[in-house]
Amino acid sequence: MHNYELVIIIHPDLDDEAIEQSLDRIKGWITAGDGSIDKIDKWGKRRLSYQIQKQNEGIYYLLDVSMLPTSIAELERNLTILEPVMRYMIVAKK
Amino acid sequence: MAEVTNRSAGNGSSEQRPKRRFNTRYVRKPRYCQFCSDKTLVINYKNTTVLRKLTTEEGKIRPRRQTGTCAKHQRAVAREIKRARHIALLPFTGGTWEEKIR
């Protein structure tokens, strides 16, 4: 098990219910790969430094995750497919 | 003998002139790495207030010769700035230009 930080930027026009739904899906993927979520940090709506998908704002979430390195690729592939996620980043924690 | 007297006269005139020491126009500032001296300062992509100081107005990473960071920390700074750019916490280019438009 390794510790990772996962930052996701969700589309700002989504309502709370849809955000919850997509977050649940992400959590599902992490736990399905034998991982666990240690912390969820909501940064809220922030102004982007540059436009992403023609949006000036985004809803930021920071997840502290511990999961197997082999299941990272699978999670990345799923995140690219998930539509409300505008941008994501997975960083290994020291 | 004549030559010797001439030289001593020349020396006398040069002593009156202020002596030039190397290049006086350029004074080097003492260098120190702000991250080495302050261990509590963490270089992290989430810490944009620190990273913003290490970028130019156009969003470029400022060179070591301007900021005084050591090589080890400069590598960390570059890595974290690139991470921050990816998640749109820092601009790739033209930070101030866009702010003026808004």
Backbone of each chain as ProteinMPNN parsed JSONL, in Angstrom:
{"seq_chain_A": "MHNYELVIIIHPDLDDEAIEQSLDRIKGWITAGDGSIDKIDKWGKRRLSYQIQKQNEGIYYLLDVSMLPTSIAELERNLTILEPVMRYMIVAKK", "coords_chain_A": {"N_chain_A": [[0.839, -1.218, 0.0], [0.523, 2.176, -0.854], [0.762, 5.68, -0.196], [-1.212, 8.225, -1.55], [-1.997, 11.38, -3.058], [-4.926, 12.713, -4.29], [-6.116, 14.987, -6.476], [-9.003, 16.497, -7.633], [-10.809, 18.272, -10.081], [-13.944, 19.427, -10.4], [-16.685, 20.017, -12.586], [-18.09, 23.288, -12.504], [-20.824, 23.874, -12.776], [-22.39, 21.857, -11.862], [-24.916, 20.407, -9.721], [-25.265, 19.818, -6.128], [-26.074, 17.21, -5.677], [-25.332, 15.745, -7.932], [-22.613, 16.048, -7.781], [-22.048, 14.631, -5.449], [-22.755, 12.114, -6.334], [-20.838, 11.568, -8.35], [-18.548, 11.658, -6.807], [-19.008, 9.496, -5.146], [-18.775, 7.456, -6.974], [-16.073, 7.618, -7.624], [-14.973, 6.998, -5.133], [-15.867, 4.414, -4.964], [-14.372, 3.165, -6.965], [-11.84, 3.371, -5.902], [-11.982, 1.854, -3.521], [-12.645, -0.56, -4.634], [-10.312, -1.377, -5.779], [-8.908, -2.426, -3.64], [-8.165, -0.314, -2.038], [-8.069, 2.48, 0.33], [-9.785, 5.336, 1.656], [-8.436, 8.013, 3.273], [-8.86, 10.666, 3.936], [-11.052, 13.318, 3.069], [-10.942, 16.328, 1.512], [-12.569, 19.262, 1.013], [-12.076, 21.852, -1.085], [-13.691, 23.611, -2.25], [-15.357, 25.988, -4.452], [-13.24, 27.411, -6.761], [-11.367, 29.963, -8.424], [-10.018, 29.372, -11.606], [-6.66, 29.358, -12.884], [-6.326, 29.396, -15.546], [-8.435, 28.823, -18.385], [-10.362, 25.853, -18.339], [-11.91, 23.573, -20.268], [-13.5, 25.662, -21.203], [-14.302, 26.901, -18.88], [-14.221, 29.159, -16.11], [-14.098, 28.634, -13.48], [-13.824, 26.111, -10.907], [-14.691, 23.174, -9.004], [-12.914, 22.096, -6.321], [-11.49, 19.126, -5.04], [-9.717, 17.342, -2.595], [-8.328, 14.279, -2.078], [-7.042, 12.079, 0.304], [-5.454, 9.153, -0.152], [-4.886, 5.66, 0.198], [-3.521, 3.174, -1.626], [-2.98, 0.326, -3.829], [-0.097, 0.334, -5.943], [-0.454, -0.853, -8.386], [-3.108, -0.578, -9.025], [-3.461, 2.003, -9.691], [-3.302, 2.824, -12.366], [-5.656, 1.833, -13.409], [-7.512, 3.386, -11.993], [-6.882, 5.926, -12.971], [-7.604, 5.666, -15.623], [-10.353, 5.332, -15.379], [-11.007, 7.831, -14.323], [-10.5, 9.605, -16.403], [-12.564, 8.983, -18.062], [-14.849, 9.631, -16.644], [-17.244, 12.111, -16.744], [-17.953, 14.632, -15.302], [-15.538, 15.303, -14.083], [-13.128, 17.592, -14.598], [-10.387, 17.862, -14.507], [-7.688, 16.003, -13.176], [-5.304, 14.917, -10.703], [-2.821, 12.75, -9.626], [-0.694, 12.279, -6.992], [2.185, 10.941, -5.551], [2.691, 10.485, -2.11], [5.13, 11.554, 0.271]], "CA_chain_A": [[0.0, 0.0, 0.0], [1.235, 3.446, -0.896], [-0.102, 6.833, 0.029], [-1.305, 9.137, -2.686], [-2.933, 12.503, -2.995], [-5.689, 12.812, -5.532], [-6.815, 16.264, -6.62], [-9.914, 16.492, -8.77], [-11.552, 19.501, -10.354], [-15.264, 19.061, -10.922], [-17.37, 21.071, -13.327], [-18.747, 24.171, -11.528], [-22.276, 24.017, -12.961], [-23.086, 20.695, -11.32], [-25.547, 20.591, -8.413], [-24.623, 19.032, -5.071], [-26.405, 15.784, -5.781], [-24.517, 15.165, -8.999], [-21.224, 15.995, -7.286], [-21.996, 13.5, -4.522], [-22.807, 10.885, -7.133], [-19.554, 11.301, -9.004], [-17.582, 11.361, -5.742], [-19.251, 8.119, -4.718], [-18.23, 6.561, -7.995], [-14.617, 7.623, -7.464], [-14.697, 6.228, -3.917], [-16.11, 3.018, -5.313], [-13.227, 2.662, -7.739], [-10.668, 3.255, -5.023], [-12.178, 0.711, -2.622], [-12.671, -1.784, -5.442], [-8.921, -1.778, -5.999], [-8.302, -2.724, -2.335], [-7.621, 0.905, -1.449], [-8.917, 3.118, 1.333], [-9.743, 6.799, 1.63], [-8.1, 8.467, 4.618], [-9.39, 12.007, 4.196], [-11.581, 14.063, 1.917], [-10.85, 17.758, 1.794], [-13.247, 20.036, -0.02], [-11.568, 23.225, -1.169], [-14.79, 24.431, -2.746], [-15.257, 26.586, -5.783], [-12.075, 28.289, -6.887], [-11.091, 30.5, -9.762], [-8.91, 28.694, -12.284], [-5.655, 30.277, -13.425], [-6.582, 29.434, -16.986], [-9.69, 28.139, -18.675], [-10.402, 24.426, -18.639], [-13.209, 23.289, -20.911], [-14.183, 26.956, -21.313], [-14.813, 27.308, -17.576], [-13.284, 29.972, -15.337], [-14.093, 28.169, -12.1], [-13.906, 24.671, -10.736], [-14.858, 22.729, -7.622], [-11.722, 21.305, -6.023], [-11.515, 18.134, -3.973], [-8.43, 16.686, -2.342], [-8.517, 13.017, -1.376], [-5.864, 11.335, 0.739], [-5.808, 7.787, -0.508], [-3.814, 4.663, 0.217], [-3.927, 2.076, -2.51], [-1.89, -0.421, -4.457], [0.416, 1.014, -7.129], [-0.93, -1.487, -9.619], [-4.481, -0.189, -9.342], [-3.481, 3.429, -10.031], [-3.562, 2.955, -13.799], [-7.085, 1.579, -13.57], [-8.216, 4.57, -11.474], [-6.64, 7.028, -13.906], [-8.405, 5.42, -16.83], [-11.74, 5.622, -15.025], [-11.186, 9.276, -14.092], [-10.561, 10.292, -17.697], [-13.861, 8.712, -18.68], [-15.894, 10.304, -15.864], [-17.424, 13.398, -17.405], [-17.906, 15.854, -14.474], [-14.166, 15.62, -13.67], [-12.47, 18.372, -15.651], [-8.947, 17.659, -14.407], [-7.317, 15.271, -11.962], [-3.862, 14.716, -10.548], [-2.457, 11.803, -8.574], [0.679, 12.541, -6.567], [2.656, 10.056, -4.484], [3.073, 11.238, -0.911], [6.367, 11.061, 0.888]], "C_chain_A": [[0.867, 1.259, 0.0], [0.241, 4.581, -0.685], [-0.052, 7.784, -1.165], [-2.214, 10.297, -2.34], [-3.616, 12.599, -4.342], [-6.437, 14.14, -5.533], [-7.73, 16.154, -7.827], [-10.607, 17.837, -8.872], [-12.835, 19.103, -11.053], [-15.899, 20.285, -11.572], [-18.2, 21.957, -12.388], [-20.271, 24.247, -11.651], [-23.076, 22.854, -12.383], [-23.755, 21.016, -9.977], [-24.957, 19.572, -7.433], [-24.85, 17.528, -5.227], [-25.525, 15.086, -6.809], [-23.055, 15.051, -8.568], [-21.054, 14.792, -6.364], [-21.93, 12.18, -5.283], [-21.447, 10.553, -7.74], [-18.465, 10.999, -7.972], [-17.725, 9.924, -5.263], [-18.67, 7.126, -5.714], [-16.712, 6.461, -7.863], [-14.22, 6.799, -6.234], [-14.849, 4.745, -4.18], [-14.936, 2.408, -6.042], [-12.022, 2.436, -6.857], [-10.805, 2.017, -4.129], [-12.203, -0.606, -3.391], [-11.259, -2.3, -5.706], [-8.171, -2.003, -4.7], [-7.698, -1.482, -1.677], [-8.538, 1.439, -0.371], [-8.732, 4.633, 1.265], [-9.525, 7.294, 3.057], [-8.758, 9.8, 4.935], [-9.961, 12.586, 2.905], [-11.601, 15.531, 2.295], [-11.526, 18.502, 0.658], [-12.712, 21.462, -0.008], [-12.668, 24.169, -1.642], [-14.519, 25.017, -4.108], [-14.109, 27.589, -5.81], [-11.96, 28.784, -8.302], [-9.888, 29.778, -10.347], [-7.938, 29.735, -12.827], [-5.769, 30.403, -14.935], [-7.827, 28.605, -17.24], [-9.468, 26.649, -18.919], [-11.81, 24.133, -19.138], [-14.101, 24.532, -20.905], [-14.821, 27.405, -19.997], [-13.742, 28.137, -16.858], [-13.175, 29.521, -13.887], [-14.142, 26.649, -12.055], [-14.079, 24.33, -9.271], [-13.741, 21.743, -7.319], [-11.995, 20.329, -4.887], [-10.122, 17.538, -3.835], [-8.695, 15.425, -1.533], [-7.162, 12.451, -0.98], [-6.203, 9.854, 0.654], [-4.62, 6.885, -0.26], [-4.292, 3.487, -0.612], [-2.711, 1.433, -3.155], [-1.419, 0.311, -5.718], [-0.125, 0.423, -8.432], [-2.329, -1.036, -10.011], [-4.6, 1.297, -9.699], [-3.877, 3.635, -11.497], [-5.051, 2.8, -14.09], [-7.892, 2.808, -13.134], [-8.062, 5.75, -12.435], [-7.516, 6.885, -15.146], [-9.879, 5.742, -16.558], [-11.987, 7.117, -14.883], [-11.267, 10.044, -15.411], [-11.924, 10.12, -18.343], [-14.969, 9.483, -17.97], [-16.042, 11.769, -16.293], [-17.346, 14.629, -16.496], [-16.498, 16.247, -14.038], [-13.458, 16.316, -14.824], [-10.977, 18.087, -15.685], [-8.683, 16.854, -13.136], [-5.808, 15.186, -11.898], [-3.627, 13.747, -9.39], [-0.982, 12.004, -8.262], [1.026, 11.568, -5.447], [3.123, 10.899, -3.316], [4.341, 10.662, -0.322], [6.107, 10.674, 2.328]], "O_chain_A": [[1.822, 1.372, 0.768], [-0.952, 4.451, -0.96], [1.012, 8.092, -1.701], [-3.073, 10.211, -1.462], [-2.973, 12.571, -5.391], [-7.293, 14.379, -4.681], [-7.296, 15.766, -8.912], [-10.946, 18.456, -7.863], [-12.823, 18.525, -12.14], [-15.676, 21.423, -11.158], [-18.941, 21.434, -11.557], [-20.937, 24.652, -10.699], [-24.307, 22.87, -12.413], [-23.227, 21.801, -9.189], [-24.27, 18.625, -7.814], [-23.975, 16.705, -4.959], [-25.037, 13.979, -6.58], [-22.354, 14.105, -8.928], [-20.085, 14.04, -6.46], [-21.174, 11.271, -4.941], [-20.969, 9.421, -7.659], [-17.571, 10.191, -8.223], [-16.742, 9.227, -5.009], [-18.139, 6.083, -5.332], [-16.134, 5.38, -7.974], [-13.273, 6.015, -6.274], [-14.071, 3.926, -3.691], [-14.548, 1.27, -5.774], [-11.279, 1.467, -7.018], [-9.867, 1.231, -3.996], [-11.825, -1.648, -2.856], [-11.039, -3.504, -5.839], [-6.957, -1.807, -4.635], [-6.805, -1.604, -0.838], [-9.641, 0.931, -0.17], [-7.679, 5.136, 0.875], [-10.335, 7.025, 3.944], [-9.168, 10.039, 6.071], [-9.432, 12.377, 1.814], [-12.213, 15.919, 3.29], [-11.124, 18.398, -0.501], [-12.882, 22.189, 0.971], [-12.579, 25.382, -1.454], [-13.598, 24.615, -4.819], [-14.032, 28.494, -4.979], [-12.39, 28.13, -9.253], [-8.871, 29.594, -9.677], [-8.332, 30.845, -13.184], [-5.353, 31.403, -15.521], [-8.223, 27.787, -16.41], [-8.529, 26.241, -19.604], [-12.788, 24.438, -18.456], [-15.299, 24.453, -20.634], [-15.766, 28.194, -19.998], [-12.545, 27.875, -16.97], [-12.287, 29.956, -13.154], [-14.462, 25.993, -13.046], [-13.67, 25.092, -8.395], [-13.623, 20.698, -7.959], [-12.649, 20.67, -3.901], [-9.442, 17.267, -4.825], [-9.228, 15.495, -0.425], [-6.251, 12.35, -1.802], [-7.126, 9.374, 1.311], [-3.476, 7.284, -0.478], [-5.33, 2.886, -0.334], [-1.585, 1.918, -3.045], [-2.234, 0.843, -6.472], [-0.237, 1.115, -9.444], [-2.701, -1.099, -11.183], [-5.693, 1.792, -9.974], [-4.682, 4.509, -11.819], [-5.627, 3.527, -14.9], [-8.831, 3.218, -13.815], [-9.02, 6.484, -12.677], [-8.087, 7.856, -15.644], [-10.56, 6.341, -17.389], [-13.042, 7.618, -15.272], [-12.014, 11.016, -15.523], [-12.39, 10.992, -19.077], [-15.919, 9.937, -18.608], [-15.097, 12.554, -16.216], [-16.715, 15.61, -16.888], [-16.271, 17.397, -13.661], [-13.216, 15.726, -15.877], [-10.367, 18.069, -16.754], [-9.383, 17.016, -12.137], [-5.117, 15.36, -12.902], [-4.179, 13.92, -8.303], [-0.128, 11.911, -9.144], [0.251, 11.393, -4.507], [3.843, 11.884, -3.483], [4.599, 9.461, -0.399], [7.022, 10.234, 3.024]]}, "seq_chain_B": "MAEVTNRSAGNGSSEQRPKRRFNTRYVRKPRYCQFCSDKTLVINYKNTTVLRKLTTEEGKIRPRRQTGTCAKHQRAVAREIKRARHIALLPFTGGTWEEKIR", "coords_chain_B": {"N_chain_B": [[69.39, 57.508, -13.697], [67.715, 59.672, -14.194], [65.468, 58.425, -15.085], [64.522, 57.119, -12.818], [63.779, 59.223, -11.123], [61.689, 60.218, -12.581], [59.859, 58.13, -12.397], [59.266, 58.083, -9.658], [57.963, 60.464, -9.447], [55.734, 59.918, -10.968], [54.556, 57.941, -9.395], [53.849, 59.461, -7.204], [51.79, 61.051, -8.198], [49.877, 59.15, -8.715], [49.16, 58.297, -6.226], [47.654, 60.326, -5.233], [45.318, 60.16, -6.71], [42.162, 58.478, -6.296], [42.279, 55.029, -5.59], [41.256, 52.447, -7.765], [39.322, 49.627, -7.162], [38.92, 46.637, -8.559], [35.728, 46.054, -9.961], [33.711, 48.554, -9.167], [31.114, 49.215, -9.557], [29.444, 47.061, -9.502], [28.013, 45.275, -7.009], [27.962, 42.361, -5.254], [25.223, 40.654, -3.862], [24.799, 39.079, -0.668], [24.281, 35.598, -0.794], [21.693, 33.349, -0.008], [19.807, 30.416, 0.62], [16.372, 30.455, 0.881], [14.84, 28.324, 1.695], [16.576, 26.58, 2.87], [17.383, 28.026, 5.093], [15.031, 28.441, 6.444], [13.35, 26.008, 7.761], [10.722, 25.461, 8.133], [9.303, 26.341, 6.007], [7.511, 24.939, 3.563], [7.822, 23.37, 0.407], [5.328, 22.998, -1.642], [2.787, 21.981, -3.914], [0.327, 22.915, -3.213], [0.771, 25.126, -1.746], [0.478, 27.976, -2.717], [1.073, 30.622, -2.245], [3.76, 30.82, -1.612], [4.91, 29.744, -3.914], [4.123, 31.54, -5.852], [5.732, 33.723, -5.471], [8.03, 32.81, -6.532], [7.726, 32.807, -9.202], [7.679, 34.644, -12.294], [5.961, 37.643, -13.427], [4.763, 36.871, -15.747], [4.38, 34.264, -15.291], [6.455, 32.531, -15.538], [9.008, 30.313, -14.284], [11.157, 31.588, -11.912], [14.667, 32.177, -12.243], [17.435, 30.601, -10.495], [19.492, 32.361, -9.989], [18.21, 34.719, -9.524], [16.466, 34.27, -7.36], [17.955, 33.003, -5.415], [17.746, 30.474, -4.376], [18.894, 27.21, -3.42], [20.38, 24.504, -5.335], [19.192, 22.032, -4.852], [16.712, 22.687, -3.667], [15.662, 24.249, -5.662], [15.077, 22.441, -7.646], [12.982, 21.078, -6.44], [11.179, 23.178, -6.244], [10.674, 23.735, -8.953], [9.428, 21.375, -9.721], [7.105, 21.39, -8.111], [5.84, 23.717, -8.944], [5.165, 23.056, -11.526], [3.351, 21.045, -11.026], [1.359, 22.505, -9.728], [0.565, 24.096, -11.828], [-0.639, 22.266, -13.469], [-3.075, 21.622, -12.197], [-4.286, 24.029, -12.371], [-3.758, 25.969, -10.424], [-1.723, 27.703, -10.645], [-0.76, 29.919, -13.288], [0.101, 28.965, -16.677], [1.054, 30.811, -18.51], [1.053, 34.425, -18.769], [-0.242, 35.577, -16.381], [-0.852, 38.083, -15.183], [-1.819, 39.496, -17.295], [-4.304, 38.408, -17.965], [-5.718, 38.93, -15.701], [-5.998, 41.64, -15.805], [-7.769, 41.944, -17.9], [-10.081, 40.851, -16.837]], "CA_chain_B": [[68.927, 58.381, -12.607], [66.593, 60.486, -14.667], [64.277, 57.553, -15.156], [64.065, 56.835, -11.459], [63.062, 60.397, -10.617], [60.415, 60.279, -13.296], [58.939, 57.109, -11.841], [58.803, 58.494, -8.329], [56.986, 61.535, -9.678], [54.508, 59.244, -11.437], [53.942, 57.303, -8.234], [53.277, 60.509, -6.367], [50.511, 61.511, -8.744], [48.871, 58.087, -8.636], [48.698, 58.188, -4.84], [46.621, 61.338, -4.997], [44.066, 59.657, -7.314], [41.595, 57.343, -5.558], [42.59, 53.763, -6.244], [40.104, 51.647, -8.204], [39.421, 48.206, -6.788], [38.087, 45.801, -9.438], [34.576, 46.757, -10.513], [32.993, 49.089, -8.012], [29.691, 49.438, -9.862], [28.689, 45.835, -9.256], [28.188, 44.723, -5.665], [27.215, 41.109, -5.145], [24.462, 40.471, -2.631], [25.05, 37.777, -0.045], [23.288, 34.628, -1.239], [21.315, 32.257, 0.87], [18.586, 29.746, 0.185], [15.337, 30.717, 1.883], [14.278, 27.058, 2.181], [17.573, 25.983, 3.766], [17.443, 28.768, 6.343], [13.746, 28.304, 7.129], [12.927, 24.627, 7.518], [9.263, 25.334, 8.218], [8.744, 26.678, 4.692], [7.427, 23.729, 2.751], [7.579, 23.558, -1.019], [4.242, 22.094, -1.99], [1.97, 22.572, -4.976], [-0.842, 23.568, -2.623], [1.231, 26.354, -1.097], [0.669, 28.853, -3.88], [1.611, 31.929, -1.861], [5.22, 30.727, -1.727], [5.283, 29.477, -5.311], [3.867, 32.733, -6.643], [6.904, 34.598, -5.351], [9.125, 32.213, -7.299], [7.423, 32.913, -10.626], [7.614, 36.018, -12.784], [4.59, 38.094, -13.672], [4.202, 36.106, -16.868], [4.167, 32.89, -14.863], [7.665, 31.726, -15.71], [9.755, 29.984, -13.079], [12.294, 32.508, -11.819], [15.921, 31.43, -12.147], [18.135, 30.521, -9.217], [20.331, 33.543, -9.789], [17.359, 35.804, -9.017], [15.807, 33.972, -6.092], [18.946, 32.583, -4.438], [17.498, 29.122, -3.857], [19.956, 26.258, -3.73], [20.035, 23.608, -6.446], [18.282, 20.986, -4.371], [15.379, 23.228, -3.478], [15.161, 24.759, -6.934], [14.478, 21.288, -8.334], [11.684, 20.846, -5.801], [10.32, 24.313, -6.615], [10.257, 23.551, -10.338], [8.482, 20.254, -9.771], [5.834, 21.753, -7.491], [5.188, 24.73, -9.782], [4.569, 22.335, -12.652], [2.161, 20.363, -10.505], [0.343, 23.525, -9.474], [0.057, 24.528, -13.122], [-1.508, 21.225, -14.036], [-4.405, 21.725, -11.617], [-4.756, 25.404, -12.571], [-3.544, 26.859, -9.283], [-0.811, 28.716, -11.179], [-0.911, 30.006, -14.744], [1.232, 28.591, -17.527], [1.557, 32.091, -19.028], [0.176, 35.59, -18.762], [-1.1, 35.681, -15.217], [-1.328, 39.445, -14.949], [-2.545, 39.985, -18.465], [-5.699, 37.977, -17.907], [-6.371, 39.609, -14.585], [-6.336, 42.992, -16.245], [-8.952, 41.821, -18.741], [-11.219, 40.644, -15.951]], "C_chain_B": [[67.695, 59.19, -12.991], [65.313, 59.673, -14.674], [63.679, 57.346, -13.779], [63.259, 58.015, -10.905], [61.695, 60.535, -11.291], [59.38, 59.336, -12.694], [58.383, 57.542, -10.499], [57.772, 59.614, -8.449], [55.646, 60.94, -10.1], [53.785, 58.592, -10.275], [53.235, 58.318, -7.354], [51.911, 60.952, -6.867], [49.425, 60.441, -8.596], [48.349, 57.93, -7.2], [47.602, 59.204, -4.531], [45.269, 60.898, -5.559], [43.485, 58.55, -6.44], [41.839, 56.049, -6.315], [41.3, 53.015, -6.568], [40.3, 50.198, -7.805], [38.422, 47.418, -7.631], [36.926, 46.61, -9.994], [33.719, 47.261, -9.354], [31.502, 49.265, -8.28], [28.84, 48.241, -9.457], [29.004, 45.299, -7.873], [27.333, 43.477, -5.56], [26.512, 41.023, -3.802], [24.858, 39.151, -1.991], [23.922, 36.815, -0.413], [22.951, 33.661, -0.114], [20.004, 31.683, 0.361], [17.53, 29.92, 1.266], [14.758, 29.423, 2.451], [15.261, 26.327, 3.095], [17.553, 26.687, 5.113], [16.143, 28.65, 7.137], [13.163, 26.929, 6.818], [11.403, 24.465, 7.545], [8.581, 25.673, 6.898], [8.705, 25.417, 3.837], [7.155, 24.094, 1.296], [6.535, 22.523, -1.42], [3.374, 22.778, -3.034], [0.728, 23.277, -4.441], [-0.494, 24.925, -2.016], [1.528, 27.409, -2.168], [1.241, 30.215, -3.505], [3.127, 31.958, -1.966], [5.624, 30.6, -3.19], [5.104, 30.708, -6.192], [5.058, 33.7, -6.61], [8.048, 34.095, -6.223], [8.827, 32.178, -8.8], [7.402, 34.38, -11.017], [6.153, 36.4, -13.022], [3.941, 37.333, -14.815], [3.961, 34.643, -16.503], [5.349, 31.984, -15.076], [8.304, 31.43, -14.355], [10.99, 30.88, -13.032], [13.589, 31.741, -11.6], [16.549, 31.539, -10.76], [18.948, 31.779, -8.931], [19.51, 34.739, -9.311], [16.854, 35.52, -7.61], [16.783, 33.539, -5.01], [18.707, 31.22, -3.841], [18.632, 28.189, -4.264], [19.453, 25.249, -4.754], [19.002, 22.561, -6.038], [16.848, 21.504, -4.268], [14.8, 23.781, -4.767], [14.497, 23.635, -7.734], [13.095, 21.005, -7.758], [10.692, 21.933, -6.195], [9.774, 24.109, -8.023], [9.2, 22.456, -10.447], [7.114, 20.682, -9.242], [5.099, 22.821, -8.301], [4.498, 24.047, -10.947], [3.32, 21.576, -12.229], [1.02, 21.358, -10.31], [-0.254, 24.036, -10.782], [-0.942, 23.526, -13.679], [-2.921, 21.331, -13.477], [-4.862, 23.186, -11.527], [-4.697, 26.267, -11.313], [-2.594, 27.986, -9.679], [-0.996, 28.757, -12.69], [0.315, 29.464, -15.472], [1.89, 29.861, -18.062], [0.562, 33.195, -18.674], [-0.775, 35.714, -17.59], [-1.704, 37.066, -15.069], [-2.172, 39.948, -16.109], [-4.02, 39.628, -18.383], [-6.438, 38.666, -16.777], [-6.799, 41.016, -14.962], [-7.606, 42.989, -17.078], [-10.199, 41.671, -17.88], [-11.4, 41.905, -15.193]], "O_chain_B": [[66.766, 59.359, -12.201], [64.236, 60.156, -14.323], [62.461, 57.394, -13.607], [62.201, 57.834, -10.302], [60.701, 60.909, -10.669], [58.213, 59.682, -12.509], [57.191, 57.393, -10.227], [56.832, 59.699, -7.658], [54.581, 61.379, -9.665], [52.561, 58.67, -10.17], [52.154, 58.056, -6.826], [50.995, 61.198, -6.083], [48.249, 60.739, -8.387], [47.223, 57.479, -6.993], [46.739, 58.973, -3.683], [44.218, 61.2, -4.993], [44.244, 57.752, -5.89], [41.632, 55.976, -7.527], [40.377, 52.957, -5.755], [41.344, 49.609, -8.088], [37.212, 47.527, -7.43], [37.121, 47.736, -10.452], [33.083, 46.475, -8.652], [30.716, 49.443, -7.349], [27.667, 48.387, -9.113], [30.139, 44.912, -7.597], [26.119, 43.53, -5.754], [27.101, 41.277, -2.751], [25.215, 38.205, -2.692], [22.747, 37.176, -0.351], [23.826, 33.219, 0.631], [19.199, 32.383, -0.252], [17.757, 29.577, 2.426], [14.24, 29.419, 3.567], [14.861, 25.561, 3.972], [17.688, 26.046, 6.155], [16.154, 28.746, 8.364], [12.567, 26.712, 5.763], [10.862, 23.476, 7.051], [7.416, 25.333, 6.693], [9.746, 24.894, 3.439], [6.373, 24.995, 0.995], [6.825, 21.331, -1.522], [3.24, 24.001, -3.04], [0.146, 24.126, -5.116], [-1.369, 25.763, -1.802], [2.686, 27.691, -2.476], [1.83, 30.892, -4.347], [3.717, 32.968, -2.351], [6.557, 31.259, -3.649], [5.84, 30.899, -7.159], [5.345, 34.394, -7.585], [8.93, 34.864, -6.607], [9.582, 31.591, -9.576], [7.141, 35.253, -10.189], [5.241, 35.592, -12.843], [2.721, 37.169, -14.851], [3.411, 33.878, -17.295], [5.261, 30.783, -14.821], [8.159, 32.199, -13.404], [11.77, 30.929, -13.983], [13.611, 30.761, -10.854], [16.237, 32.435, -9.975], [19.076, 32.206, -7.783], [20.069, 35.679, -8.747], [16.816, 36.415, -6.765], [16.494, 33.681, -3.821], [19.392, 30.834, -2.893], [19.248, 28.359, -5.317], [18.252, 25.151, -5.007], [18.071, 22.254, -6.783], [15.901, 20.856, -4.715], [13.583, 23.783, -4.952], [13.489, 23.847, -8.408], [12.152, 20.725, -8.498], [9.52, 21.657, -6.449], [8.581, 24.283, -8.27], [8.213, 22.594, -11.169], [6.087, 20.377, -9.847], [3.868, 22.829, -8.34], [3.382, 24.409, -11.317], [2.353, 21.479, -12.984], [-0.126, 21.094, -10.674], [-1.438, 24.371, -10.841], [-1.952, 23.894, -14.278], [-3.883, 21.145, -14.222], [-5.715, 23.531, -10.709], [-5.495, 27.19, -11.154], [-2.65, 29.083, -9.124], [-1.347, 27.75, -13.304], [1.428, 29.499, -14.947], [3.115, 29.983, -18.071], [-0.592, 32.94, -18.33], [-1.973, 35.929, -17.773], [-2.907, 37.213, -14.856], [-3.111, 40.722, -15.927], [-4.883, 40.449, -18.694], [-7.632, 38.95, -16.879], [-7.824, 41.517, -14.501], [-8.423, 43.905, -16.984], [-11.235, 42.278, -18.151], [-12.305, 42.003, -14.364]]}, "name": "protein", "num_of_chains": 2, "seq": "MHNYELVIIIHPDLDDEAIEQSLDRIKGWITAGDGSIDKIDKWGKRRLSYQIQKQNEGIYYLLDVSMLPTSIAELERNLTILEPVMRYMIVAKKMAEVTNRSAGNGSSEQRPKRRFNTRYVRKPRYCQFCSDKTLVINYKNTTVLRKLTTEEGKIRPRRQTGTCAKHQRAVAREIKRARHIALLPFTGGTWEEKIR"}
